[in-house]
Amino acid sequence: MILDILILLSWLSVTALVLLLLSLELQLGRAPRLPAPDQADWRTTVRSLRVVVPVYNEELNITGCLSALFSALPEDLPVEVVVANDGSTDATASLAELQCQRLAGASAHGRVLSVGPRPADERWCGKNWPATVASSQPWPDGDPSGQWLLFLDADVTLLPGSVAAALAEATLSSADLLSLAPRLECGCLAEWLVQPIVAALLGLGFPIRSSNDPADATAFAAGPFMLFRRSAYEAVGGHRAVAGEVVEDLALARLIKGSGLKLRYLLGVDWVNLRMYRSFAALWEGWTKNWFLGLDRSVIKAAGSVGVVLLLFAIPWVAALSAGLAWALSLDQAASLTMAALAGVALVFAVRLWSTWRFATPLKYWWLSWLGAALIAAIVPASVWKTMTGRGWTWRGRSLA
């Protein structure tokens, strides 16, 4: 009886994996990417750019982030880089100061801004406060026409030409918010277990084509790279309007689209790299912070996400192990279970192979997908508990409750 159920689950997993592969190709493989700028017409309408990098204890990331950023800035465009220091207690501020002094050029300059304490009688989450303070600093020219705001996370590494490409696309498409989905980089084992699965789920859960369709209510943006037309940003109230939101990028995207402004969301994997977490502890804190919120605080969706992840990435391995035991015990269902298990494992490999083909993701640790699924199955209920109770709901040690 148990093996019969497992065989059924295994073939369901095979079917789901086939559908996943087809959906990934349709939704992500053929999704619009940020193209290289083939003309410089954007320079006639873009007058200046302010890049805001909110930071809190980012000493491991800030040097690489700023070095890549200054190398990616267009020449002859007035650019102000503002590193908005949100009370860092490590060497973030001093390292940022050093980089700004060393990398500043003729048309670009950078500075570190201490944003001060948050208003005691208001709820401000995450980077919303430093982003608000930095974006509200006086501009050289008060006229917002032709002025753009780029919000960049400190764990982002830009490739040369990325900023020009983003500005060109934003002006060509008349976008009010252009956001780029970055390439997820993995270093530690925890990242290799979880991030490839998360990338696939995000691509399906927030379809890029739907986000770009003005007639569709779907709205999504990637917080690591958000380029706003300054007038549009101020029209929707900016980060101040979403001060209490933990997942502020999603909230801002919905504000932009809900206000009748134009949202443009593209794959930026050829231009933007993102290393989100450098340890298991950081990954656990980060995803338990965001997961439940990303599912609109729906317990049903949260439970469903666990079921989907286990069905796709754990069941084939459970079936493979069970098939070995079935052969050892000479059970009648051994052959049927083996066929289902082999098909499932092959498709798990095919999913990662597809990611390698489309996004140059290494195949590293693909055979540990079952462990990644188990880790996500633990992350989800922890996220529900933290978000609903506020207990242990933190980011970099700061309470979000």
N, C-alpha and C positions, 0 to 999 in steps of 0.2 A: 504493500500500500504506500509506504513512504517513498520507495523508489519510483513508483508510478507517478506520484505527485512531483517528484524531482525531475522526472523525464518531461512531464508537461511544462514545468517551469523552465526547463532548459530550452525547449523548443520555442516557448514564449520569448525567452531571452534572445534566441537566434533571430526570431522575427523582429524584435525590437531593435536589435543591432543593425539589421539590414535597413530598417526604416531610419535609424539614426544616421547611417552613412549617406543615404539618399538625401535626408534633410540637411545634413551638414554641407553637402555639395551644393544644394540648391540655395540654402540660406547664407552660408559663409563662403564656400568656394567660389561662387559667382557673385558675391556681394561687391558693391562698388568700393574701389580702393582710391586713396589719395594719389592723383597722378602727379608726375613731375610738371612744373610750370613750363609751358611751351612759348610763353610770351610774357612781357613785362608790363602789360596794361594795368595791372593792379597798382603799380606805383603811382599812377595818375590819380587814384582815389584814396589810397592809404597814406595818411600824412604822418602818423606816429603810432608807436606801439609801446604799451607798458606790459612787461612780463612780471607777474606776481608769483613768487615761490613761497608759500606758507611753510614754516618749519617749526618743529618742536623735537629737539633731541635727534637731529639727523646728521650727526658727525660722520657716520659711516657712508652717507650718500651725497652730502652737499658738495664736496669738492668735485666729484665726477659729474654731478648734475650741472653745475655752473660751467665747468670747463666745456662740456658738450654743448650747452646752451649758447655760450658766446661764439663758439665755432659755427653754430647753425644759424646765427642771425644774418639777415640780408645786409649787404653793404649799402651805405648811403641812405639808410632809413633811420630817422631818429628813434632810438630804442632806450627805454629806461627799464632796468631790471631791479625789482624791489624784492629783497629777501625779507619776508615778514616774520620776524622772530617772535614766537609766541611763548616767551619765558623759558627758553631752553636752559637746562642746567648742565649741559656738557659743552664741548668745544665748538658747537655748531656756529655760533655767532662769529667767533674769531676766525674760523676757517672760511666762512662766507666773506668776511671783510677782506681777507687776504686774496681770495679769488677775484673779487670785484675790482680790487686795486690792480691786480696783475693782468686781468683780461680785458679791461676797459679799452675801447678803441675810439676812433675819431667821432663816430656817430652813435656809439653805444656806451652807456655807463651804468654802473650798478651801485647799489647801496644796501646796507642792512638797516631795517627799520624795526625798532622795538615797539610792539603794538600795545604794550601795557596790559593791565588787568581787565578782565571782562566785567561788564556792568553787573553788580551784585544782585540786582533785582530782575535780571533777565536771564533767560535760558539760551546759552550759546554752546553749540556742539562743534567739536573737531576744528576744522580749519575755517569755519565760517567767520569767526571773529578776526583773525589776521587777514583774511581775504578782504573783508569789509574795510578795515582800517587802511590797508595798502591801496585798495582801489579808489578810496575817497580822498587820497592825497591830492593837493592842487596839481593841475596839469599846466604845462607851459602856455597853452592856449585853451581858454575855457570852452571853445566851440567843440562839441563832441563829434562833429562831422569829420569823417576820415580818421577817427581815433579808434584803436582796437585794444582790447584787453585779453591777454593770454594768461590763464591760470595753469600752472605747471607744478606737479608734485615733485618732491625732492628725490624720489626713487626712480625718476624717469631719466633716460639718456636719449637725447635727440641726435639724429644723424644730420650731417651737413645738408643744407638745402631744405630741411623740413619746414622751417618757419615761412620761407618764401613760398613753398608749395601750398601751405595751409592758407596763407593770405591770398594767393592767387585763386585758389578754389573758392574761398569764402566770398571774394568780390565777384568772381565769375558767376557763381550760383545765387548771388544776392542773399547769402545766409546771414542770419542774425546771431546764430550760435553754430560754430563748426567744432565738432568733437571727434577725436580720433581714437579708435580702439587700438591699443598698443600691442606689440608682441610681448607675451609673458615670458620672462626669463626665469629659469629655475637653477638653483645652486645646491641647496641642501636637500636631503632625502625627502623631508616633509613636503617641499614644494613639488618634487617630481611625482609624489603620490597623489597630490590633490589638484594642483593647478591645471594639468591637461584635462582632467574631468570637468573642472569648473569652466574652463574656456569653452568646451563643447556645450555645456548646459546654458551658459550665457548667450552663446550664439543662437541657440534655439529659443530660449526664453524671451529674448529681446531682439526680434528680427530687425536687421538693419534696413531692409527695404521698407518695412512698415513704418519705421521711425522717420524715414525720409518722405513718406507720403502725407501731404497736408490733409488728405481726407481721412486718414487713419488716426485714431486717438493714441496709438502706441507712441511713446516718447522715451528715448533712452540717450544717455550721454556717458562718456567715460571721464570721470573726474581727473585723471592724471593729465589730460590735455583738453582744455576747453577754451576756445577762442571766441570771444564775444565782440560784436560791434558795440562800442561803448554806449551809444544811445539806446540800444535794445537792452543792454544789461541794466542800465539805470531805469528804464521804463518798467521793468518787471520787479524792481526793488533790489536786484543783486542778491548777494549772500545774506544781506540783512533780512530779506523776505523769507529765507529758509533757515534762519538762525538756529532754531531748535531741531533741525533735521540732521540725523546722523548720516543718512545716504543723500547728501546734498546735491550730488550730480544728477540723480534721477529726479529730484524735486525741481531743480532748475530747468531741466529739459522739459518737464511737464508745464512749468510756468511759461516758458518761451512758446511752446506749441499751443498751449491753452489761450495765450494772449493774441493768437493770430500771427505771430512772428515766425520766421522760417528757421527750422532746425535742419541741420545737415550733419549726419553721422556716418562716418566712413571708416573702413579698415585703414589703419595707419601702420600696419606691421612692417612696411618697408622703410618707415621713417622714425618710429618711436618704439623704444624698448622700455620695459617696466620690470623691475625686480621688486616684488611686493614685500616678501618676507624672507628674512635671513636665518630663521630658526623655527623649530617646532612651536616654541612658546609664542612667537610673534604671529605665526600662521593661525594658531588656535585662538589667540585673542582677536585677531582681525576678522576671521570668518564667523566666529561666534558673535561678534559685534554686528555683522552685516547681513547674515544669511536670512534671518527671519524678516528683517525689514525689507530686503529685496523681494520677498514674497508677499509684500503688503500686509504683514502681520497675520497671515492666514495659516491657522494650524492645519487645515486640510491640505493646503499647498505644501506646507513643510513636510507633513507625513508622506504626501505623494512624491516629493523630491527624494526622500529616503528610499521609498520603494523602487523608484525608477533607477536610481544609482545602483542599488543592490542587484536589481534584475539585470542591468546592463553589464556591470563590471565585476560582480561577485559570483553570481549564479554559475557562469561557465566554469569557474575554478572549483566551486563546490561540487559541481557535476563531475569534473575530471577526477577529483579525489575520490568521490563516491564510486565512480566507475572502476577505479583500481581496486577498491574494496570489494566491489561486486564480482570482479573476475577472481579475486583471491578466494571468495566464498562460493564460487561457481553458481551464482544466481542467474536466473533466466533472463533478467532484464539487463545484464551486463553489456551486451552488444548494442542495444538500443540507447542506453545511457551514454556509452562511449561515442556513438555517432553524434549525439546531440552535444556532448561536451567538446568534442573536437571541432565541430562547426562553430560553437560559441567562442572558444579560445581563438580560433582562426579569425573570427570577426573582430574580437577585441584587438588583436594585432593589426587587422585591417584599418580600424579606426585610427590607431596611432600612425600607421603607414600613410593614411590619407593626410593627417596633420603634417607629416614630414614632407609629403609631396606639395601641399598647398602653402605651408607656413614654415618649412624648414625646421620643424620641431624634432629634436633628436629622439630616437627610440628608447632612450635610456630608461631602465626600470619599468618597461611596459608590462612585464610579467607580474608586477606587484600591484596591478590595478585592483585586485581584490582587497588589498590592504588599504589602498586609497579610498575605496568604496566604504570599507568599515570605518575609516577615520571620518569620512563625511557623515556616515550614519550616527556617529557620536557627536559631531559638531552641531548637527541640526537641532536635536533636543536641547543641547546646552544653549544654543542661540535663542530658542524659544523661551527657556527658563530665564536666562539673563535679561532678555528684552522685556518680558512680562513682569518680572519681579524687581529688576534693577540691581540685583545682587551679583557682584562680580562683572557687571557690564561696564567695561573700561576700554580705553584705547591709550596705549603707552602709559598705562597706570592711572590715567585720569578717568574719574567716574563720569559716565554718561547718563546716570539715573537722574 
